[in-house]
Amino acid sequence: MRQFARYWLDLGWRRKTRRDRRLTLGNSLVGGLRRAMMDRAIPLWLDTALQDLIVEDGTVRGVRAVQDGRVVEIRALRGVILAAGGFERNQAMREQYLPQPTQAAWSATPPNNTGDGIRAAQAAGAGVALMSHVWGAPTVHVQGEEKQRALFIERAMPGCLVVNGQGRRFVNEAAPYSEFVPAMYRDHEKTGSSVPAWMVFDATFRHKYPCGPILPGSVMPDRSIPASLSGILVRADSLAQLAQQIGVDADGLADSVARMNRYAATGVDEEFGKGDNLFDTYYSDPAVQPNPCLAPIGKAPFYAVRIDAGDIGTKGGLVTDASARVLRDDGSAIAGLFAIGNTSASVMGTSYPGAGSTLGPAMTFGFIAADVLSQNARQPAAAPHAQTVQEAL
């Protein structure tokens, strides 16, 4: 209550922003970095897009960026560290590298992750790896929002199933989100009907559990769902009607629900093993037995939510070494060029050990790159922020 009171009584700050002064998780990380920039009088340039790298005699000497319709040339004192995210919001790069079908709009990441750093380094001769892989996460579209919402928790709850266009299950609904999207594409290769997929549940599930941004019906009944969220749920009085509305085979859906109801009674998912391990039951309802991830689906009305093959970033990027130096295809380093975060190919390879698999390495290799640059200081060809400007074509 003290935290709530402190926020609500902080009227001066609340007039500026809805964001609290007290930052946590990723917000606190960004806040700390911003504070460090301010303490060191480092300028922050917004709305400034990377165009290409300045390469002279095989060494990266700086960057060209577009700011206010002009090309700005920035010379580097010691080198350039690319930390511009992945390419998940670049439709052309998605179509070039990722499994199909794919849409930039399905991503749950900021719209400016367009692969600018990767493309600029490629033009300078950099090699890339893991370009067909993403940090996959099933997502849903929310009207008016710039990015989709990832579904992390609700899939594991009892009383739901995920089906393809044939009305058939193809994955353990409670599987890690990084494994869920690859399963969508594997089934899509066989059936052509899993991208998108559909999460189906009944009135009991709707009453008890959240689904994406929609709170449980006990606190957010259908009549109280905001207009911006109303397009997420498809509702029908019967499974047959629901199947018709979402374009799913009605017989297949009815059979899949019947199977799930049988599994709920025995506590054993005979097809995909939902709820048979600790990972699945981490997000579950322990009050439901014998399997906290399985419950019957039978109380009308019935609901469906479209699930897209989304992501929280791309894994593919520039090949780097242990010092975060960007490498060519032949393994040689491009002098003066470093890359970290999702701009570089993931140090985790195709795996996903857990949360923080992007931020942790990004911070670590950011420190390493800065340390290497400080040890290899050289005299700059120009002042650190000297710039020449020409009109952008």
C-alpha positions in Angstrom: 0.0 0.0 0.0 2.9 2.3 0.7 4.1 2.0 -2.9 0.6 2.7 -4.2 0.2 5.7 -2.0 3.6 7.1 -3.0 2.7 6.8 -6.7 -0.8 8.4 -6.3 0.4 11.2 -4.1 3.3 12.1 -6.5 1.1 14.6 -8.4 3.9 16.7 -9.9 5.4 13.6 -11.5 2.1 12.1 -12.6 1.3 15.3 -14.5 4.4 14.6 -16.6 4.0 10.9 -17.3 2.1 7.8 -16.2 5.4 6.0 -15.6 6.4 5.7 -12.0 9.7 7.2 -10.7 10.5 3.7 -9.3 11.7 1.6 -12.2 12.0 -2.2 -12.1 13.2 -5.0 -14.5 14.0 -3.8 -18.0 12.9 -0.2 -17.2 15.4 0.0 -14.4 18.2 -1.2 -16.7 17.4 1.4 -19.3 17.0 4.0 -16.6 20.5 3.2 -15.2 22.1 3.4 -18.7 20.3 6.7 -19.3 21.5 8.1 -16.0 25.1 7.1 -16.8 24.8 8.9 -20.2 23.5 12.0 -18.4 26.3 11.9 -15.8 28.9 11.8 -18.6 27.2 14.4 -20.8 26.8 11.9 -23.6 24.2 13.2 -26.1 21.1 11.1 -27.0 20.1 11.4 -30.6 16.5 10.4 -31.3 14.9 9.8 -34.7 18.4 9.2 -36.2 18.6 6.2 -38.4 21.9 4.4 -39.4 22.5 4.6 -43.1 25.9 3.0 -43.6 29.4 2.7 -42.2 32.4 4.9 -43.1 35.1 2.5 -44.2 38.6 3.7 -45.1 41.5 1.4 -45.9 39.6 -1.6 -44.6 38.9 0.0 -41.2 35.6 1.3 -39.9 36.1 5.0 -39.1 32.5 6.0 -38.2 28.9 6.0 -39.4 26.5 7.9 -41.6 23.1 8.5 -40.3 19.9 10.2 -41.4 18.6 13.0 -39.1 15.9 15.4 -40.0 16.2 14.5 -43.7 19.9 15.1 -43.8 22.9 12.7 -43.9 25.0 13.2 -40.8 28.6 11.8 -40.8 30.0 10.9 -37.4 33.6 10.0 -37.0 34.6 7.5 -34.3 37.6 7.9 -31.9 38.3 4.3 -31.5 35.7 2.2 -33.3 32.0 1.5 -33.8 29.9 -0.8 -31.7 26.6 -1.8 -33.4 23.8 -2.4 -30.9 20.8 -1.7 -33.1 18.7 -4.9 -32.4 17.6 -7.5 -34.9 15.7 -7.4 -38.2 12.3 -8.7 -37.1 10.5 -5.5 -38.2 12.0 -5.5 -41.7 9.6 -7.4 -44.0 12.1 -7.7 -46.8 14.7 -9.3 -44.6 12.1 -11.6 -43.0 11.1 -12.8 -46.5 14.7 -13.3 -47.4 15.8 -15.3 -44.3 12.9 -16.6 -42.2 10.5 -19.5 -42.7 7.3 -18.6 -44.6 4.7 -17.2 -44.2 6.1 -14.4 -42.1 5.0 -10.9 -41.2 6.8 -8.1 -39.5 3.5 -7.1 -37.9 3.4 -10.3 -35.9 6.5 -9.3 -33.8 6.2 -8.2 -30.2 9.2 -5.9 -30.5 9.6 -2.1 -31.2 9.0 -1.1 -34.8 12.5 0.3 -35.3 14.2 -3.1 -35.1 14.7 -3.1 -38.9 18.2 -4.6 -39.2 20.0 -1.4 -40.1 23.1 -2.4 -38.3 23.2 -5.9 -39.9 22.7 -4.5 -43.4 25.4 -1.8 -43.0 27.9 -4.4 -41.7 27.1 -6.8 -44.5 27.8 -4.0 -47.0 31.2 -3.7 -45.4 31.9 -7.4 -45.8 30.6 -8.9 -42.6 29.5 -12.5 -42.3 26.1 -13.5 -40.8 24.8 -16.6 -39.1 21.6 -18.1 -37.7 19.5 -15.8 -40.0 16.6 -18.3 -40.2 16.1 -18.3 -36.5 14.0 -16.1 -34.2 13.3 -15.8 -30.5 9.9 -17.1 -31.2 6.8 -16.3 -29.2 3.1 -16.8 -30.1 1.4 -13.4 -30.4 -2.0 -11.7 -30.7 -2.9 -8.5 -32.4 -4.4 -5.6 -30.3 -6.1 -2.9 -32.3 -4.2 0.4 -32.2 -1.0 -0.9 -30.7 2.4 -0.7 -32.5 3.4 -4.3 -31.7 1.6 -7.5 -30.9 1.3 -9.1 -27.4 3.1 -12.3 -26.7 1.2 -15.2 -25.0 3.4 -16.6 -22.2 1.2 -17.9 -19.4 -2.4 -18.6 -20.6 -1.5 -21.5 -22.9 -0.5 -23.7 -19.8 -3.8 -23.1 -18.0 -6.3 -26.0 -17.8 -9.3 -25.9 -20.1 -7.8 -24.8 -23.4 -6.3 -26.2 -26.5 -4.5 -24.9 -29.6 -5.5 -26.2 -33.0 -4.6 -25.7 -36.7 -7.0 -25.1 -39.5 -8.0 -28.8 -39.5 -9.1 -28.5 -35.9 -6.2 -30.7 -34.7 -3.7 -30.1 -32.0 -0.1 -30.1 -33.0 1.9 -29.1 -29.9 1.9 -29.2 -26.1 0.1 -25.9 -25.4 2.3 -25.3 -22.4 5.6 -25.7 -24.3 8.1 -22.9 -23.9 7.3 -20.0 -26.2 10.7 -20.4 -27.9 9.6 -24.0 -28.9 6.0 -23.1 -29.7 6.6 -21.1 -32.9 8.9 -23.7 -34.4 6.2 -26.2 -33.8 3.7 -24.0 -35.7 6.0 -24.0 -38.7 6.8 -27.7 -38.6 3.1 -28.5 -38.7 2.5 -25.8 -41.3 4.9 -27.6 -43.6 2.8 -30.8 -43.3 -0.7 -29.3 -43.2 -0.5 -25.8 -44.5 -2.9 -24.7 -41.8 -1.0 -23.8 -38.6 0.1 -20.3 -39.3 -2.1 -18.8 -37.9 -3.3 -21.2 -35.2 -6.3 -20.9 -32.8 -6.5 -21.1 -29.1 -9.9 -22.4 -28.1 -11.5 -22.5 -24.6 -14.9 -22.4 -22.9 -16.8 -20.2 -20.5 -15.1 -21.7 -17.4 -11.7 -20.9 -18.7 -12.8 -17.4 -19.7 -14.2 -16.8 -16.2 -11.1 -18.0 -14.3 -8.0 -17.1 -16.4 -6.6 -14.3 -18.5 -5.9 -14.4 -22.2 -3.3 -12.0 -23.5 -4.4 -8.5 -22.5 -7.9 -9.7 -21.6 -8.4 -10.2 -17.8 -10.4 -13.1 -16.5 -14.2 -12.8 -17.0 -14.6 -12.6 -13.2 -13.1 -9.1 -13.3 -13.6 -8.3 -17.0 -16.8 -9.8 -18.3 -17.4 -9.7 -22.0 -19.6 -6.6 -21.8 -16.7 -4.7 -20.1 -14.0 -5.6 -22.6 -12.6 -2.3 -24.1 -13.3 -1.6 -27.7 -9.5 -1.9 -28.5 -9.5 -5.5 -27.2 -12.9 -6.6 -28.5 -11.4 -8.0 -31.7 -9.2 -10.5 -29.9 -12.0 -12.9 -28.8 -14.2 -14.8 -31.2 -17.3 -16.0 -29.3 -20.0 -18.6 -30.3 -22.7 -20.6 -28.5 -21.4 -23.9 -29.8 -18.1 -25.5 -31.0 -19.6 -26.0 -34.5 -20.5 -22.3 -34.7 -17.1 -21.3 -33.4 -15.3 -23.5 -36.0 -17.4 -21.8 -38.8 -16.5 -18.3 -37.6 -12.7 -19.0 -37.4 -12.5 -21.2 -40.5 -11.5 -24.4 -38.7 -12.8 -27.9 -39.6 -15.7 -28.5 -37.2 -15.4 -32.3 -37.0 -11.6 -32.0 -36.3 -12.2 -29.4 -33.6 -15.0 -31.5 -32.0 -12.8 -34.6 -31.9 -9.8 -32.6 -30.5 -12.0 -31.2 -27.7 -13.4 -34.7 -26.9 -9.8 -36.0 -26.6 -8.8 -33.2 -24.3 -11.9 -33.9 -22.1 -10.8 -37.5 -21.8 -7.2 -36.5 -20.9 -8.6 -34.1 -18.3 -10.4 -37.0 -16.6 -7.4 -39.3 -16.6 -4.8 -36.5 -16.0 -2.6 -37.8 -18.9 -2.3 -36.0 -22.3 -1.7 -39.0 -24.5 -0.7 -36.9 -27.5 1.7 -34.2 -26.3 2.1 -34.7 -22.6 0.8 -31.3 -21.4 1.3 -31.0 -17.7 3.6 -33.9 -17.2 6.7 -31.8 -16.2 7.6 -29.0 -13.8 8.0 -26.5 -16.6 4.4 -27.0 -17.7 3.0 -26.8 -14.2 4.9 -23.6 -13.3 2.0 -21.7 -15.0 -1.0 -23.8 -14.1 -3.9 -24.1 -11.6 -2.9 -26.4 -8.7 -6.6 -26.5 -7.6 -7.3 -28.5 -10.8 -6.6 -32.2 -10.4 -5.3 -34.8 -11.4 -3.4 -32.6 -13.9 -3.2 -28.8 -13.2 -2.8 -28.1 -16.9 -5.9 -30.1 -18.1 -9.6 -29.4 -17.5 -12.7 -30.3 -19.5 -13.9 -27.9 -22.3 -17.7 -28.0 -22.4 -19.4 -25.0 -21.0 -20.9 -22.5 -23.5 -20.2 -19.9 -24.8 -17.0 -21.0 -26.5 -14.1 -18.7 -27.4 -11.2 -18.6 -29.9 -8.1 -16.4 -30.1 -6.0 -16.1 -33.2 -2.3 -16.9 -32.6 0.3 -15.6 -35.0 3.9 -17.0 -35.4 5.4 -14.0 -33.6 8.7 -13.3 -32.0 10.5 -11.2 -29.4 13.5 -10.7 -31.7 15.6 -12.4 -34.3 18.6 -14.6 -33.4 20.5 -14.2 -36.6 23.0 -11.4 -37.1 26.7 -10.6 -37.5 29.3 -13.2 -36.8 31.5 -12.0 -33.9 34.4 -13.3 -31.9 35.1 -13.5 -28.2 36.0 -9.8 -28.2 32.8 -8.8 -30.0 34.7 -8.0 -33.1 32.7 -8.4 -36.4 34.1 -11.1 -38.6 34.1 -11.7 -42.4 33.1 -15.0 -43.9 36.8 -16.0 -43.9 37.1 -15.5 -40.2 39.1 -12.3 -40.3 38.1 -9.3 -38.2 36.8 -6.0 -39.7 39.0 -3.4 -38.0 37.1 -0.9 -35.9 33.8 -2.8 -36.0 32.1 -4.5 -33.1 28.5 -5.8 -32.6 26.5 -6.9 -29.6 22.9 -7.9 -28.7 20.6 -9.0 -31.4 22.7 -7.2 -34.0 25.1 -10.1 -33.6 24.3 -13.8 -34.1 23.2 -15.2 -30.8 25.9 -16.7 -28.6 23.3 -19.2 -27.5 23.1 -20.7 -31.0 19.7 -22.2 -31.8 19.0 -22.8 -28.1 17.2 -20.7 -25.5 18.4 -21.3 -21.9 15.9 -18.9 -20.4 14.9 -15.3 -19.8 17.8 -12.9 -20.2 19.4 -14.8 -23.0 19.6 -11.6 -25.0 20.1 -8.9 -22.4 22.8 -10.9 -20.5 25.1 -11.4 -23.5 24.4 -7.9 -24.8 25.6 -6.3 -21.5 28.6 -8.7 -21.2 29.9 -8.2 -24.8 29.1 -4.5 -24.6 31.5 -4.3 -21.7 34.1 -6.5 -23.5 33.9 -4.4 -26.7 34.4 -1.1 -24.7 37.3 -2.7 -22.8 39.0 -3.8 -26.0 38.5 -0.3 -27.6 40.0 1.4 -24.5 43.0 -0.8 -24.7 43.5 -0.2 -28.4 43.0 3.5 -28.4 44.2 5.4 -31.4 44.2 9.0 -32.5 41.0 9.8 -34.4 41.0 11.1 -37.9 38.6 13.8 -36.8 37.0 15.2 -33.6 34.6 12.6 -32.1 31.4 14.4 -33.0 32.6 16.3 -36.1 30.1 16.0 -38.8 29.6 16.9 -42.4 26.0 17.3 -43.7 24.5 16.9 -47.1 20.9 16.6 -48.2 19.6 13.0 -48.2 18.6 11.7 -51.6 
